[in-house]
Structure formats: C-alpha cells, structure tokens
Amino acid sequence: MTNYELDLFGSYVKTGTDNSDKLKALDELFLKSAGFRKSTDYLDLLNFINRFPKLSPFNAFLIHTQNPGVQVVLSALQWAAYKRVVNEFARPLVILVPFGPVNFVYDIADTSGEPVPDYLMNPFLTKGDLDPSVYQLTISNSQRENISIIESSMQKSSAGFAKKDKNGFKIVLNKSYGLNEKYSTIVHELAHIFCGHLGSIISGKWQDRSHVDRQIREIEAESISYLVCNRLGLKTSSDSYLAGYISENDTMPPISFDSVLTVSFIIEQMGSSKYKPKAKKE
C-alpha cells in the first residue's frame, strides 16, 4: 500500500511503498548539522520558533537559518500598516507561502518609522488561558480524521492516553483536568498519532514509525507540544521534560525534525476553521 504523509501546508503527499524512503532534506540537515546536535542548541531553536507564532513553524525555522538574530519580521506592506518603511539595501528574508512561490519579510532592525506597539514585540503579553474555540475546533477536526476524544475518570497523576481504534484512534482525557491541561494532553497524543508512533491506519495517512526508540517518540511528542502550546502562550509539562532531558544529555538522538515541524503546523491548523482534512488515499 502506498503511504502518504502530511506536508507543511496540510496536504497529503505520496512517500513511497514502504518505510525505507530516503531521509527528507530537513531531517538530513538536522542529523548532519553540528549546530542542532547539541541539546541546548535544539531547545534554543524551539524557543526561537516560539517567538514567531504568526509564522508557520517551518517558516520560523527558515528565518532562523537565514538570520537567528531577528526580533520581529513582517512584509513591507505589513510594516507600512505600522507606519514603518523598509530601509534601502535591507536584506529580505525568504519564507514559503501556500499555493505560491515565496514571500519576503524584513526584520524590524531593517525598517524605520513610528514606534511599534508592545504586543508586536511580545505577542504573549495577554496570553495565559486557552481560547475555548481552539479546544472545540481541535476536537471537531480530530473527529474528521477518525480520531475520537473522550473524557474519563482517572488518577490525578494521569493526564490521558491514545490508542488505536477499529478505524482510527482514540484519545482519552482525564475529566478532572482544566481546559489548558486537557488541550496540552490532546496536542501530545495527536503528536504521537501524526508522527506514526502508534502505527498506521487503513487510509495510509501516516507512516508507521512505531519501531522508533521510545525516547525518540517522547522527545518528538514533547517538542511538538512545546511548540504548539507555547505559541499559544500556554505553559506545559513539556518545558520541564525537555529541560530535564537537556540537563542529563549533551546531544540529541536522531529525531525526525521534519515531523516535529510538520505535525506542529497541522495541530495548530486543527485549532482553526482553516483546517481541511484530505480525502482517504487508495
């Protein structure tokens, strides 16, 4: 059976007939680059991506590869809305756009004009609690992907879990938890599902990566939760998990960074009305 994977903009693309496909360019870069192998540098990269919630995780990564010292990036038209103009000879930064080639954005240091509002420099000033509509849309869009989400009585120490179901997957949440905690649990379990950690299903939408090491599975899921939740202004246990791993390990295991960025984008989209699941692939 032909396998399909979610791409950076939510489309399913053919990956081959088995799990021995060549590494994607992003994973190859991650595995070969000394700049990403150190665990502290990896966390710094995630924190950089978190600073740009208006960009997709992949586009934030692209910005990092071009200039990791930027503060705020917008297009020339967007800067004009804040009464700022791009300086002559300013260096543009390239990002990808859906259904198009590329777009150019500029760091605030390469513009001149009026002072910008505080929320532009710190997008999380007024954050802290999840918008209930994000939670409800994520549940609704999960159901459209044959992922059912239910609540159940559990011990306080258990946040929830995911498992394979007859035609898809099921996520079980601790009903005693608050909205923020329930959402972060959904994100973590969706990360496991979309990364293929629980195996594939009949529709072939996800590759079966259940064979990868448990530590790799957890780092990928916690990284995705760290990105998605922090970019919404939410603090989760992923912060502690990643910090604990980094304090005990100098280098990163061979995770799929492509999966981390792609799945983070998909889960973010599931919390909005923009999400459109693709039809089953035969």
C-alpha positions as a Markdown table, in Angstrom:
| # | Residue | x | y | z |
|---|---|---|---|---|
| 1 | Met | 0.0 | 0.0 | 0.0 |
| 2 | Thr | 1.2 | 3.5 | -0.9 |
| 3 | Asn | 1.9 | 5.7 | 2.2 |
| 4 | Tyr | 1.0 | 9.3 | 2.5 |
| 5 | Glu | 2.3 | 12.0 | 4.8 |
| 6 | Leu | 1.1 | 15.4 | 5.8 |
| 7 | Asp | 3.1 | 18.2 | 4.3 |
| 8 | Leu | 3.9 | 21.6 | 5.7 |
| 9 | Phe | 0.6 | 23.1 | 4.5 |
| 10 | Gly | -1.7 | 20.2 | 5.4 |
| 11 | Ser | -1.8 | 18.3 | 2.1 |
| 12 | Tyr | -1.2 | 14.6 | 1.8 |
| 13 | Val | 1.8 | 13.6 | -0.4 |
| 14 | Lys | 3.0 | 10.2 | -1.5 |
| 15 | Thr | 6.1 | 9.0 | 0.2 |
| 16 | Gly | 6.6 | 5.6 | -1.3 |
| 17 | Thr | 5.6 | 2.0 | -0.9 |
| 18 | Asp | 7.4 | 1.2 | 2.3 |
| 19 | Asn | 9.2 | 2.8 | 5.3 |
| 20 | Ser | 12.7 | 2.7 | 3.7 |
| 21 | Asp | 12.3 | 6.1 | 1.9 |
| 22 | Lys | 15.2 | 8.4 | 1.8 |
| 23 | Leu | 15.6 | 10.9 | 4.6 |
| 24 | Lys | 13.9 | 14.2 | 3.9 |
| 25 | Ala | 16.2 | 17.1 | 3.4 |
| 26 | Leu | 15.3 | 18.7 | 6.8 |
| 27 | Asp | 16.0 | 15.5 | 8.7 |
| 28 | Glu | 19.3 | 15.1 | 6.9 |
| 29 | Leu | 20.2 | 18.7 | 7.8 |
| 30 | Phe | 19.3 | 18.1 | 11.4 |
| 31 | Leu | 21.3 | 14.9 | 11.6 |
| 32 | Lys | 24.4 | 16.3 | 9.9 |
| 33 | Ser | 24.5 | 19.8 | 11.4 |
| 34 | Ala | 26.7 | 20.3 | 14.5 |
| 35 | Gly | 24.5 | 23.3 | 15.2 |
| 36 | Phe | 21.5 | 21.2 | 16.0 |
| 37 | Arg | 23.1 | 18.1 | 17.6 |
| 38 | Lys | 23.7 | 19.8 | 20.9 |
| 39 | Ser | 20.6 | 19.5 | 23.1 |
| 40 | Thr | 20.9 | 23.1 | 24.4 |
| 41 | Asp | 21.1 | 24.4 | 20.8 |
| 42 | Tyr | 18.0 | 22.4 | 20.0 |
| 43 | Leu | 16.0 | 24.0 | 22.8 |
| 44 | Asp | 17.2 | 27.4 | 21.7 |
| 45 | Leu | 15.9 | 26.7 | 18.2 |
| 46 | Leu | 12.5 | 25.7 | 19.6 |
| 47 | Asn | 12.4 | 28.9 | 21.7 |
| 48 | Phe | 13.2 | 30.9 | 18.5 |
| 49 | Ile | 10.3 | 29.3 | 16.6 |
| 50 | Asn | 8.0 | 30.1 | 19.6 |
| 51 | Arg | 8.8 | 33.8 | 19.2 |
| 52 | Phe | 7.0 | 33.9 | 15.8 |
| 53 | Pro | 3.5 | 32.5 | 16.3 |
| 54 | Lys | 2.2 | 34.3 | 13.2 |
| 55 | Leu | 4.6 | 32.2 | 11.1 |
| 56 | Ser | 4.3 | 28.5 | 10.5 |
| 57 | Pro | 6.8 | 26.5 | 12.5 |
| 58 | Phe | 8.7 | 25.7 | 9.3 |
| 59 | Asn | 8.8 | 29.3 | 8.1 |
| 60 | Ala | 10.1 | 30.3 | 11.6 |
| 61 | Phe | 12.8 | 27.7 | 11.1 |
| 62 | Leu | 13.6 | 29.1 | 7.7 |
| 63 | Ile | 14.1 | 32.6 | 9.3 |
| 64 | His | 16.4 | 31.1 | 11.8 |
| 65 | Thr | 18.6 | 29.5 | 9.1 |
| 66 | Gln | 18.9 | 32.9 | 7.4 |
| 67 | Asn | 19.3 | 35.2 | 10.5 |
| 68 | Pro | 18.9 | 33.8 | 14.0 |
| 69 | Gly | 19.3 | 37.3 | 15.5 |
| 70 | Val | 16.0 | 38.8 | 14.2 |
| 71 | Gln | 13.4 | 40.2 | 16.6 |
| 72 | Val | 10.2 | 40.8 | 14.6 |
| 73 | Val | 9.7 | 40.0 | 10.9 |
| 74 | Leu | 6.9 | 41.4 | 8.6 |
| 75 | Ser | 6.4 | 42.1 | 4.9 |
| 76 | Ala | 7.0 | 45.6 | 3.6 |
| 77 | Leu | 3.2 | 46.0 | 3.3 |
| 78 | Gln | 2.7 | 44.9 | 6.9 |
| 79 | Trp | 5.4 | 47.3 | 8.2 |
| 80 | Ala | 3.6 | 50.1 | 6.3 |
| 81 | Ala | 0.5 | 49.4 | 8.4 |
| 82 | Tyr | 2.6 | 50.3 | 11.5 |
| 83 | Lys | 3.9 | 53.4 | 9.7 |
| 84 | Arg | 7.3 | 52.0 | 9.1 |
| 85 | Val | 9.3 | 51.6 | 5.8 |
| 86 | Val | 11.9 | 49.2 | 4.8 |
| 87 | Asn | 15.4 | 50.7 | 4.7 |
| 88 | Glu | 17.2 | 51.0 | 1.4 |
| 89 | Phe | 19.5 | 48.0 | 0.8 |
| 90 | Ala | 17.8 | 46.0 | 3.6 |
| 91 | Arg | 18.3 | 42.3 | 3.3 |
| 92 | Pro | 15.0 | 40.4 | 2.7 |
| 93 | Leu | 14.3 | 37.1 | 4.4 |
| 94 | Val | 12.5 | 34.4 | 2.4 |
| 95 | Ile | 9.5 | 32.4 | 3.6 |
| 96 | Leu | 7.2 | 30.0 | 1.9 |
| 97 | Val | 3.5 | 30.6 | 1.2 |
| 98 | Pro | 0.7 | 28.1 | 0.4 |
| 99 | Phe | 0.0 | 27.7 | -3.4 |
| 100 | Gly | 2.7 | 30.2 | -4.3 |
| 101 | Pro | 6.4 | 30.5 | -4.6 |
| 102 | Val | 7.9 | 32.7 | -1.8 |
| 103 | Asn | 7.3 | 35.9 | 0.2 |
| 104 | Phe | 9.9 | 38.4 | 1.5 |
| 105 | Val | 9.9 | 39.7 | 5.1 |
| 106 | Tyr | 12.1 | 42.1 | 6.9 |
| 107 | Asp | 13.4 | 42.4 | 10.5 |
| 108 | Ile | 12.4 | 45.5 | 12.5 |
| 109 | Ala | 16.1 | 46.4 | 12.6 |
| 110 | Asp | 15.9 | 46.9 | 8.8 |
| 111 | Thr | 13.0 | 49.4 | 9.0 |
| 112 | Ser | 12.4 | 53.0 | 10.1 |
| 113 | Gly | 9.4 | 54.9 | 11.3 |
| 114 | Glu | 7.0 | 55.0 | 14.2 |
| 115 | Pro | 7.5 | 53.0 | 17.4 |
| 116 | Val | 5.7 | 49.7 | 17.3 |
| 117 | Pro | 3.1 | 48.5 | 20.0 |
| 118 | Asp | 4.3 | 46.3 | 22.8 |
| 119 | Tyr | 2.2 | 43.3 | 21.6 |
| 120 | Leu | 4.2 | 43.2 | 18.4 |
| 121 | Met | 7.5 | 42.8 | 20.3 |
| 122 | Asn | 6.0 | 40.4 | 22.8 |
| 123 | Pro | 3.0 | 38.5 | 21.3 |
| 124 | Phe | 2.3 | 36.7 | 24.6 |
| 125 | Leu | 1.6 | 39.7 | 26.8 |
| 126 | Thr | -2.1 | 39.0 | 27.1 |
| 127 | Lys | -1.9 | 35.2 | 26.8 |
| 128 | Gly | -2.2 | 32.5 | 29.5 |
| 129 | Asp | -5.6 | 30.9 | 29.0 |
| 130 | Leu | -6.6 | 28.9 | 26.0 |
| 131 | Asp | -9.4 | 30.2 | 23.8 |
| 132 | Pro | -12.2 | 27.6 | 24.2 |
| 133 | Ser | -12.9 | 27.8 | 20.4 |
| 134 | Val | -9.4 | 26.4 | 19.8 |
| 135 | Tyr | -10.2 | 23.4 | 22.0 |
| 136 | Gln | -13.6 | 22.7 | 20.4 |
| 137 | Leu | -12.3 | 23.1 | 16.9 |
| 138 | Thr | -9.4 | 20.7 | 17.6 |
| 139 | Ile | -11.8 | 18.1 | 18.9 |
| 140 | Ser | -14.1 | 18.6 | 15.9 |
| 141 | Asn | -11.3 | 18.4 | 13.4 |
| 142 | Ser | -9.9 | 15.3 | 15.2 |
| 143 | Gln | -13.2 | 13.5 | 14.7 |
| 144 | Arg | -13.0 | 14.4 | 11.0 |
| 145 | Glu | -9.7 | 12.5 | 11.0 |
| 146 | Asn | -11.3 | 9.4 | 12.6 |
| 147 | Ile | -9.7 | 10.4 | 16.0 |
| 148 | Ser | -12.3 | 10.3 | 18.8 |
| 149 | Ile | -11.7 | 12.2 | 22.0 |
| 150 | Ile | -13.5 | 11.3 | 25.2 |
| 151 | Glu | -13.1 | 12.1 | 28.9 |
| 152 | Ser | -12.9 | 9.6 | 31.7 |
| 153 | Ser | -12.2 | 9.4 | 35.4 |
| 154 | Met | -8.5 | 8.7 | 36.1 |
| 155 | Gln | -6.0 | 9.1 | 38.8 |
| 156 | Lys | -4.8 | 12.7 | 39.2 |
| 157 | Ser | -1.3 | 11.8 | 38.0 |
| 158 | Ser | -2.6 | 10.5 | 34.7 |
| 159 | Ala | -3.4 | 13.2 | 32.1 |
| 160 | Gly | -4.6 | 10.8 | 29.4 |
| 161 | Phe | -3.5 | 8.4 | 26.6 |
| 162 | Ala | -4.1 | 7.5 | 23.0 |
| 163 | Lys | -4.6 | 4.1 | 21.4 |
| 164 | Lys | -5.5 | 2.6 | 18.1 |
| 165 | Asp | -9.2 | 2.1 | 17.4 |
| 166 | Lys | -11.1 | 0.0 | 14.9 |
| 167 | Asn | -10.9 | 2.5 | 12.1 |
| 168 | Gly | -8.7 | 5.2 | 13.6 |
| 169 | Phe | -7.5 | 6.3 | 17.0 |
| 170 | Lys | -9.0 | 7.2 | 20.4 |
| 171 | Ile | -7.7 | 9.8 | 22.8 |
| 172 | Val | -8.8 | 9.5 | 26.4 |
| 173 | Leu | -8.6 | 12.6 | 28.7 |
| 174 | Asn | -8.7 | 13.0 | 32.5 |
| 175 | Lys | -12.1 | 14.6 | 33.1 |
| 176 | Ser | -10.8 | 16.3 | 36.3 |
| 177 | Tyr | -8.2 | 18.4 | 34.4 |
| 178 | Gly | -8.8 | 22.0 | 33.4 |
| 179 | Leu | -9.1 | 23.3 | 29.8 |
| 180 | Asn | -5.4 | 24.1 | 29.4 |
| 181 | Glu | -4.3 | 20.7 | 30.7 |
| 182 | Lys | -6.8 | 18.9 | 28.5 |
| 183 | Tyr | -5.7 | 20.7 | 25.4 |
| 184 | Ser | -2.0 | 20.1 | 26.1 |
| 185 | Thr | -2.8 | 16.4 | 26.5 |
| 186 | Ile | -4.7 | 16.3 | 23.2 |
| 187 | Val | -1.7 | 18.0 | 21.5 |
| 188 | His | 0.7 | 15.5 | 23.0 |
| 189 | Glu | -1.4 | 12.5 | 21.9 |
| 190 | Leu | -2.1 | 13.9 | 18.4 |
| 191 | Ala | 1.6 | 14.3 | 18.1 |
| 192 | His | 2.1 | 10.6 | 18.7 |
| 193 | Ile | -0.6 | 9.8 | 16.2 |
| 194 | Phe | 0.5 | 12.1 | 13.4 |
| 195 | Cys | 4.2 | 11.1 | 13.9 |
| 196 | Gly | 3.2 | 7.5 | 13.3 |
| 197 | His | 4.3 | 6.4 | 16.8 |
| 198 | Leu | 1.1 | 4.3 | 17.2 |
| 199 | Gly | 1.4 | 2.8 | 13.8 |
| 200 | Ser | -0.5 | 3.5 | 10.5 |
| 201 | Ile | -4.2 | 3.0 | 9.7 |
| 202 | Ile | -6.1 | 1.8 | 6.7 |
| 203 | Ser | -6.2 | 5.2 | 5.0 |
| 204 | Gly | -2.4 | 5.3 | 5.0 |
| 205 | Lys | -2.3 | 8.9 | 6.0 |
| 206 | Trp | 0.6 | 8.4 | 8.4 |
| 207 | Gln | 3.7 | 6.3 | 8.1 |
| 208 | Asp | 4.2 | 3.5 | 10.6 |
| 209 | Arg | 7.0 | 4.8 | 12.9 |
| 210 | Ser | 6.1 | 2.6 | 15.9 |
| 211 | His | 9.5 | 1.0 | 15.5 |
| 212 | Val | 11.5 | 4.1 | 16.6 |
| 213 | Asp | 13.0 | 4.2 | 20.1 |
| 214 | Arg | 10.7 | 5.2 | 22.9 |
| 215 | Gln | 13.0 | 8.2 | 23.9 |
| 216 | Ile | 12.8 | 9.5 | 20.3 |
| 217 | Arg | 9.0 | 9.2 | 20.3 |
| 218 | Glu | 8.7 | 11.1 | 23.5 |
| 219 | Ile | 11.1 | 13.9 | 22.5 |
| 220 | Glu | 9.2 | 14.4 | 19.2 |
| 221 | Ala | 5.8 | 14.5 | 21.0 |
| 222 | Glu | 7.1 | 16.8 | 23.8 |
| 223 | Ser | 8.8 | 19.1 | 21.2 |
| 224 | Ile | 5.5 | 19.4 | 19.3 |
| 225 | Ser | 3.6 | 20.1 | 22.5 |
| 226 | Tyr | 6.2 | 22.6 | 23.5 |
| 227 | Leu | 5.9 | 24.4 | 20.2 |
| 228 | Val | 2.1 | 24.3 | 19.8 |
| 229 | Cys | 1.2 | 25.2 | 23.4 |
| 230 | Asn | 3.9 | 27.9 | 23.9 |
| 231 | Arg | 3.0 | 29.6 | 20.6 |
| 232 | Leu | -0.5 | 29.9 | 22.1 |
| 233 | Gly | 1.0 | 31.4 | 25.3 |
| 234 | Leu | 0.4 | 28.2 | 27.4 |
| 235 | Lys | 3.0 | 26.7 | 29.7 |
| 236 | Thr | 3.0 | 22.9 | 29.8 |
| 237 | Ser | 5.0 | 20.0 | 31.4 |
| 238 | Ser | 6.9 | 19.8 | 28.1 |
| 239 | Asp | 9.0 | 22.6 | 29.3 |
| 240 | Ser | 10.2 | 20.5 | 32.3 |
| 241 | Tyr | 10.6 | 17.4 | 30.2 |
| 242 | Leu | 12.8 | 19.0 | 27.7 |
| 243 | Ala | 14.8 | 20.9 | 30.3 |
| 244 | Gly | 15.3 | 17.6 | 32.2 |
| 245 | Tyr | 16.5 | 15.8 | 29.2 |
| 246 | Ile | 18.9 | 18.6 | 28.3 |
| 247 | Ser | 20.4 | 18.7 | 31.8 |
| 248 | Glu | 21.1 | 14.9 | 31.5 |
| 249 | Asn | 22.2 | 14.7 | 27.9 |
| 250 | Asp | 24.6 | 16.8 | 25.8 |
| 251 | Thr | 23.4 | 15.6 | 22.4 |
| 252 | Met | 20.1 | 14.9 | 20.7 |
| 253 | Pro | 19.1 | 11.5 | 19.5 |
| 254 | Pro | 18.2 | 11.1 | 15.8 |
| 255 | Ile | 14.7 | 12.5 | 15.9 |
| 256 | Ser | 12.7 | 13.5 | 12.8 |
| 257 | Phe | 12.7 | 17.3 | 12.9 |
| 258 | Asp | 10.7 | 17.3 | 9.8 |
| 259 | Ser | 7.9 | 15.5 | 11.7 |
| 260 | Val | 8.2 | 17.9 | 14.6 |
| 261 | Leu | 7.7 | 21.0 | 12.4 |
| 262 | Thr | 5.1 | 19.4 | 10.1 |
| 263 | Val | 2.9 | 18.0 | 12.8 |
| 264 | Ser | 3.2 | 21.2 | 14.9 |
| 265 | Phe | 1.7 | 23.1 | 11.9 |
| 266 | Ile | -1.0 | 20.5 | 11.4 |
| 267 | Ile | -2.1 | 20.6 | 15.0 |
| 268 | Glu | -2.1 | 24.4 | 15.0 |
| 269 | Gln | -4.3 | 24.4 | 11.9 |
| 270 | Met | -6.7 | 21.9 | 13.6 |
| 271 | Gly | -7.5 | 24.6 | 16.2 |
| 272 | Ser | -8.8 | 27.0 | 13.5 |
| 273 | Ser | -11.6 | 26.9 | 10.9 |
| 274 | Lys | -8.9 | 26.7 | 8.1 |
| 275 | Tyr | -8.3 | 23.0 | 8.6 |
| 276 | Lys | -9.5 | 20.8 | 5.8 |
| 277 | Pro | -8.6 | 17.1 | 6.1 |
| 278 | Lys | -7.8 | 15.4 | 2.9 |
| 279 | Ala | -9.8 | 12.5 | 1.4 |
| 280 | Lys | -8.7 | 9.0 | 2.0 |
| 281 | Lys | -5.9 | 7.8 | -0.3 |
| 282 | Glu | -6.2 | 4.5 | -2.0 |
